[in-house]
Amino acid sequence: MQDLKPFRKKLEKLKSELTHRVTAIDKDIRHEGMSADWAEQASERENDEVLESLGNASSENLIRIKNALKRIESGEYFTCSLCGETIPAARMELLPFTTHCINCAEDLEH
């Protein structure tokens, strides 16, 4: 049986980093400590759309990470959610929160 500790550790680290990123983006979007200068405020607001996009992507990845941690607990971490085949450890090392084997992922792309 595959040792899950390195995968859990990697996922926990990613979870922590993304949680921090989402919190920082949320704070920036809410303009805490916003400049008193109107021109500078306008410039800060222009960045909101980019920040929101980054925040959404980070939040989606955070959900994927939490689900991967649940799959570790349930013993389904290396099981493809579509075909039920084993996902190789090398793939999980590269994409620790993937739920699909290579074949199913390729089928989904087409």
Residue pairs with C-beta under 8 A, 6 or more apart in sequence:
2 78
2 89
4 72
4 77
7 68
7 72
7 77
7 92
7 93
7 96
8 69
8 72
10 93
10 96
11 65
11 68
11 69
11 72
11 96
11 97
12 69
14 61
14 65
14 96
14 97
15 62
15 65
15 66
15 69
18 58
18 59
18 61
18 62
18 65
19 62
21 54
21 55
21 58
22 55
22 58
22 59
22 62
25 51
25 52
25 54
25 55
25 58
26 55
28 47
28 51
29 48
29 51
29 52
29 55
31 41
31 44
31 45
34 41
34 44
35 41
35 44
61 97
64 97
65 96
65 97
67 97
67 99
68 77
68 96
68 97
68 99
71 77
71 79
71 99
77 92
78 86
78 87
78 89
78 92
79 85
79 86
79 87
80 86
80 87
80 99
80 100
80 101
80 104
81 99
81 100
82 100
82 101
82 104
82 108
83 101
83 103
83 104
85 101
85 103
86 101
87 98
87 100
87 101
88 101
88 102
91 98
91 101
91 102
92 98
98 105
100 108
